């Protein structure tokens, strides 16, 4: 694979595309800052999506559309022909910040500061840069390339955009027709999916960190904290459940797949002198291994049932029992693209040819969904350095920023195959 990447890098048009990326580095930074300054909370990405669509058209992508959930698509290559399996290069539109957060960007030398400037304004700017470089230098590939900006990658978005892109809500898998844009359905799944997420140059994410998230609610009769004392108390049940979950054995290091369970939020009650009628906790279960995650789910549910039973056994005679509800609020699939797959090897080789080490890693990204569907997928940083992710003090420093985008170009073209 090193030889393949080296040959690509020596090809006249790919070499011209690299030169274009390096020459327009400041343009990419300008786009990054402009994208960051457009608010895009999860579920409200419309303004940023519209701006991305304008950029896609401006750099020369064809068949630019925004689908019904808000994803933005643009194409290079053979028009997304029905018989051609594409390569997908993607980046997510949304940020973790709500509409009340000021997302203005300040520049201090090589550093850009602003909420979301790396995650994922950097990925979006790199997406546009790769598209422009391929169009301007006429890099023609045997397979079409779909450039996709997705909604709902963060938190409560639960990978909604990429799920719609690859599944459309019809439960299709890699062996079925995959709807990729309004008015057209490809009858072959993508041959590769590459997500650009944040900054960095070393990491190659090929293991999808799956998660199951629940709102667990205990409900009971409630009442006055003195007069009704003795009824089953939902707040007590939450406390019992939290203690039981904290004592569950977890796997945090190899050789077993890392598996974790965290109580992340608690709530309930209406006043200082009232036993609550309901109390709740939010759970975040994670694992790199689908079977381990499924087993953890079973174990957690058993612990919650035990907490319910324990509290109900202690209630006063003749009073009603608590009930328990599990409501899913997130389901991110897990899996792996084998490290021996050509897509992973291409990313490692690109790093090596560019003179940088590669670090194989696990994370929760848009790549989770294609991996779970059997589509080879990875996630890459888009160059540079960053810090304070998901904080209002987030920053991006453009140290070797263009090199990260060159890596994305090389991997994309390697998978789409030069004509």
N, C-alpha and C positions, 0 to 999 in steps of 0.2 A: 504493500500500500504506500510505503514511502516513495517508491519510484513513480507510482501513479500521481501522487500529489506533486512531486518534483516536476514531472512532465507537464502537469497543469500549470504550475507556476512559471514554466518556461514558454508556454504557449503565448503567441503574440497577443491574442485578444484578452486572455486572462491577465497577462502582464500589464496590458493597457488598463484593464479594470482595476488592478491593484494600484496603479499609478493614479487613476482617477480618484480612488478612495483616499489616498494619501494627500492628493492635491486639494481635495474638497473637505478636508478634516474640519476646518472652521465652519463651513456650511452645515455639516452634520451637527456640530456643537450648537449652532444657532437654532436648528430645527429641534434639537433636544430640549433646549431652554423654552422654546415657544410651545412645544407639546406639553411640557411639565406645567406651564402656566395656565393651561386649560383644565379646569376641574373635571375629574372623571371618577367620582366615587363609584364603587361597585353598584351596578344597577342604574347608573345615571351617566353613561359614557357617551351619550349622543353627540355632544359638541365636539369632543375629541375625535370621535369616529368620522364626523363630517369633515374635519380638518385633514385626517388621514386620507380620506377618499380624494380630497383635492390634491394632496401631495402625490398619491399614486397616479392620478391622471397627469399631473405636471411632469413627472419623471418618465412618463411614456408607457406605463402598464396599460394593458387593454382589458376590456370587459370588467371595468371597475364597478362593483356593486356593494350595497349594504344590505345584508339579509334581514329577515324578520326579527331576529333577536338582537341585531346591532353589530354583528361581525362585519368587517370590511375586507373585500377580496379584490385582488388584481392579478393579472396573469402575464407571464412571458412564455414564449415557446409556441407550441402548436395549438393555441386557442382552447386548451383544455379539452382536446378531442375525446370523443366517447371511448375510443379504444386505448387511449394513452393514460397510463397510471402516472400521476404527477409526483413531484417532490414538493412538500409543503414547508415553507419557511414562515414562521409565525412569531408574533410578539403580542402580549396582552395589553389591552387599553386601560384597564382600571387600576385604581390605587386604593390603598387602605384608608385614605383620609376622607372624612365626611365633608359636606358642602360648607361647613363653617370654618374650615381650615384655609388659611391664606397660602396659596401654592405659588406665589410669586418667586422668581429666581433671582439670586444675586450672583454676580461673577466677581471672583477675586483671583486674578491671574489665571492659572490653569484650572482653578477649582470653581465649580458651579454648586451653589447651595440652594436647596428648596425641597419641600416635601414631594417625594416621588421622582426626583431628578435622576436617580439610578433605576429604581424599580417602579415604573418600567419605561420612563421616557427614553432612557438609553437604548433599551431593546427596540422601541418603535423607531427611533432615529436611525439605528443600524439597519432595520428592515427596509426603510426607504433608501438608505445609502446603497445597499446591495442591489436593490431593484434598479436604481439609477445607473449604477456602474455597469450592470449587465446590458441595459438598454443602450446606453450611450456608446459603449465599445462593441456592441453587436456580438455579445457572447451567446452563441446559439447552442442549444442543448437538444439532445435526442428526445428527452422527456419535457413536458411542460413544467413550469414552476409556478405554484400558487403561492402568492404572498398574502398572508392572512393576519389581520389584527383582530384579536378576540376579546369579547366581553367576559366579565364574571370569573376571572382567574383567582382573585383574592378571596380569602375568608368565606363569607356567606355566599359568594358567587358560585362556589362549589364547582368550578370548571365548566360553568354553564355554556359558555361560548364554544369551546372546543368540543364539548359533548354534542352540541347541535351541529357543528361542522362535520363531524365524523359519523354521527349516528342519526341525527335528525329526529330523535325520539322514537325511532322505529325498531330499535334493538338490533340493528345490523352489525355484523362483525366484519372482519377483514376479508372474508370470502364473498361478501355480498356487495351489491351496488352501494356506493357511498355518495350521498347527495352533497355536492360541494358548492354549488351556487344556484341561485334562483333561476329556474328555467332550464337547468341542465343537470344531468346525473351521470357521473362517471361510472362505468361498469368495471372498474378495477380500483382497489384501494390504493392509497399512496404507497410508493415504494420506500419512502422515507419521510419522516417528520422531524423538523429541527425547530426547537423553540429558542428564541433569543430572550433571555430574562436577566436584566440587571447588568452589572459590570463584571470585569474579570477576564482572565485569559487562560488560567490553568485548568479549571474544573470542566470535566465532561460528565454531565449527569446522565447516567444510563440506567439507574435504578430508581423506580418510581416509589416514593414514600406514600403509601396509602393511609387513609384515615376514615374513621366512622365517627360522626358527631351526633350527639343526642341532647335534647332537652328532656330531662327526667323530672316529672312532676308528681308529688305526693299530695293527695287531697283528702280532707276530712271535714267534720262538722264545724270545727272552730268554736269560738265562744269567748266569754270573759276570762281573763287570765287567772282570776280568783274563783269566781262562781262555777266555771266550767272545768276547772282543773281536774285532770284525770282522763279527759277524752284523749284519744290518740292524736298526737301532735305532729303535723307534717314537718315542722322545723326539726324536731327530734329525729325523725326518719331521715331527713337530709344529713344531719350530723352523723347518724349511725352509718349511712351509706358512704359518706366521705371517709370515715375511719376505716371501714372495710376495704374500700378501694385503695386507700393509701397502703394497706398491708398486703395487697396482692403482689405476688412475685412478678418481677419484670425482667426482661432480657435487654441488657444495655450494651452487650459487647459480643463479638464473634466467639465461638463458631455459630451459635444459634442466631437466627435473625433478630435484630434489635426490635423490641416491642414495648410500647409504653401506654399507660393510661393516666390521664390527668384530669382532675376536676378544675375547670377553668373559670366558672362563674357560679355564684349562688344568689338566691333571692327569695322573696316571699314576705307575707305578713302585711298588716295594714296599720298597726299602732302599738304603742308600748304596753297597753293593757289588754291586748287581745291575743288569744291563741289563733294562729293563722288558719284559714280554711285551705290554703295551699302554700307549698314551698317547693322550690325547684333547684336543680343544679344542672349545669351544662358539662358534658363530658367530651373529651378529645382522645380517641383511641388511635394509635398509629403503629404501623409495621411496614417493613419492606417486603414482607412475604404474605401473599393472600391467605394461605392456610393459617398462618400464625394469627393474622388479624381476625379471621373468622372464629378461631378458638378463643381469642381474647374477648370477643363480643359475647360468646356464650358464658364465659367466666364472669364477666361484668354483670350480665343480666341476672345470673344466679346470686351475686352479692347484693344487688338491688332488691331482689325478692326476699332475701334474708333480712335486710334492713326493714322492709315492710312488715314481715312476720314478727320480728323482734318488737317493733313499736306496737303492733296490734295486740300482742300478748300482754302488754303492760297497761292496756286501756281499762278504764272502769267498766264493771259489769253492766251490760245493757246498753252501752254506747256503741255507735256505729264504727266499723273499721275504716281505716284509711284505704284508699285506692291508689294505684300506681299507673302512670302513663309514660311510655317511651315514645318520643316524637323525633324522628330523624331530621337533622338540620344540616347534614353534610355527608357525602359519601364519595371519597376519592379513591379510585382503584389503585392497586399496587401491582408490581411486576418488574421485569427486567428485560432490557435489550442486551443479549449476551455480549460480553467484552470481545468475543471473537467475531461479532457481526461486522460486515464491511462498513456500516455506518459509524460504529464506534472506532474501528480501526482507522477510518478516514480522518476522524477528529484527532485521534492520537498522532497520526502521521502529520497532519497539518501543523499541530503544535511543534512537533519535532523539526519539521522542515523550516518552520519560522524561528527555530532556535529557542523554544520554550518547552518546559516540562508539561506533562499532562497528568491531572489528578482525577481518577475515576471516583464518582461521588453519587450520593443519593439525595433526592430532594422532592418536594411536592411542587410540580409545575404543570403546564399544559401538556407536557409529554406523557403524563400519567395515563391519559385516556387512550391515545394510540397504542401505547405499550400494552394496555389491558385488552385492546382489540386485536392484538397480534401484529400491529404495524410497527416496524422498526422506528424507534424514536429516541432522541436525546435532547437535552437542554444545554445551551452554551451561554456564557457571559459574552457581552459585546465589547470587551476591551476596557481599558482604564482601571481605576481604583475607586472604591466607594466605601462609605461608612454610614452609621446611624440609620440603617434601613428600617422603614416603618415608623420612624420618628420625624417630628417636625424639623429636626436639625440635620436631616439627610443631606449628604454631599456626594459629589462626583468629581474626581480629578482625572484629567485627560492624559494620563501617563500611558503611552503606547496604545492609545485608544483606537487608532486606525488599524493597528495590528489585529485587534479582536474582530473587527469587521472583515478584514482580509481572511481570517480563519473561517468565518461564516460563509464567505464567498466560495472559498476552496471546497469546503465540505458540501455545500449546495451543488456546485457544478460537478463535483466528483460523483454525487448520487444521480444527478440528472444526465450526466454523460455528454461530453462535448460531441457535437455532430462531426 
